[in-house]
Amino acid sequence: MLLTQKTHQAIMGEIEEYISKQIPEVQGIIKTIRNLILKDFPKLKEQISWNCLCFKDKNIILSLSPEEGYVRIDFHYGLELEDPESLLQGEVEKLKHIKVADLSLLHREQLNKWIEESIKLNK
């Protein structure tokens, strides 16, 4: 019998290895954002795709992309998200993002609103 899906343990190992290979200044940012997302949205699944840590409901809705000095949070339905303060950046198809270099500046409430909207758009 062939297994078509990785085990949860294998995926977690792959994610931990992925995070450990990032530059030290962004490892803590990735871990913190990941933990916030998993705490507030425990039904989301994780995977590594496109050299990013991705979170999916039915499909991928957001991803964490490590960059030098910051982590980019890409919202895969970004153009459709409410953004009255124009915090989202980017012009790639549907994708919009925010950059997080300082966790004290992360707007958790706004992040959660965008994730909730993304989940609804993903249905």
C-alpha positions in Angstrom: 0.0 0.0 0.0 1.4 3.4 -1.0 1.0 6.3 1.3 -0.1 9.5 -0.5 0.1 11.8 2.4 3.0 12.5 4.8 2.4 11.6 8.4 1.9 14.5 10.8 5.2 13.7 12.5 7.1 13.8 9.1 5.5 17.1 8.3 6.4 18.6 11.7 10.0 17.4 11.3 10.2 18.9 7.8 8.9 22.2 9.2 11.3 22.3 12.1 14.2 21.5 9.8 13.1 24.3 7.4 12.9 26.8 10.3 16.3 25.8 11.6 17.9 26.5 8.2 16.8 30.1 8.2 19.1 32.9 9.3 19.0 33.4 13.1 17.4 36.9 13.0 14.2 35.5 11.3 14.0 32.1 13.0 12.3 33.7 16.1 9.9 35.8 14.0 8.8 32.7 12.0 8.4 30.6 15.2 6.3 33.3 16.9 4.1 34.0 13.9 3.6 30.3 13.3 2.6 29.7 17.0 0.1 32.6 16.9 -1.5 31.3 13.7 -1.7 27.7 15.0 -3.1 28.9 18.4 -5.8 31.0 16.9 -6.5 28.8 13.9 -5.8 25.2 14.9 -7.7 23.7 12.0 -5.2 25.1 9.5 -2.7 22.6 8.0 0.9 23.4 7.5 3.2 22.5 4.6 6.4 23.6 3.0 5.8 24.9 -0.6 7.7 27.3 -2.8 10.4 27.5 -0.1 7.8 29.0 2.3 5.9 27.8 5.3 2.4 27.6 4.1 -1.0 27.4 5.9 -4.0 25.9 4.2 -7.6 25.3 4.7 -9.0 23.9 1.5 -6.1 25.5 -0.4 -3.2 27.6 0.7 -4.4 30.8 2.2 -1.1 32.3 3.5 2.6 31.7 3.7 5.6 32.8 5.7 8.5 33.7 3.5 11.8 34.4 5.3 13.8 37.3 3.9 17.0 38.9 5.2 16.0 40.8 8.3 12.2 40.2 8.1 9.5 37.6 7.4 7.0 38.3 4.7 3.4 37.1 5.3 1.8 36.5 2.0 -2.0 36.4 1.8 -3.0 34.3 -1.2 -6.4 36.1 -1.4 -4.8 39.5 -0.6 -6.5 41.6 -3.3 -9.8 40.5 -1.9 -9.1 41.3 1.7 -10.4 44.4 3.5 -7.5 46.8 4.0 -8.8 50.2 5.0 -5.4 51.4 6.3 -3.6 50.1 3.2 -1.2 47.9 5.2 -1.0 45.2 2.6 1.7 45.6 -0.1 2.3 44.0 -3.5 0.7 43.7 -6.9 1.2 40.0 -7.9 -2.1 38.5 -9.1 -4.1 37.9 -6.0 -1.1 38.0 -3.6 -0.6 40.8 -1.1 1.8 40.8 1.9 3.0 42.5 5.0 6.6 42.5 6.2 7.4 41.7 9.8 10.9 42.7 11.1 9.8 43.6 14.6 7.2 41.4 16.4 6.1 44.3 18.6 4.7 46.0 15.5 2.7 43.0 14.3 -1.0 43.8 14.5 -2.3 40.4 15.7 -6.0 41.5 15.6 -5.6 42.6 12.0 -3.7 39.5 11.1 -6.5 37.3 12.5 -9.1 39.3 10.6 -7.2 38.7 7.3 -6.8 35.0 8.1 -10.6 34.7 8.9 -11.4 36.5 5.6 -9.0 34.3 3.7 -10.6 31.2 5.1 -14.1 32.4 4.0 -12.7 33.3 0.5 -11.1 29.8 0.3 -14.5 28.0 0.5 
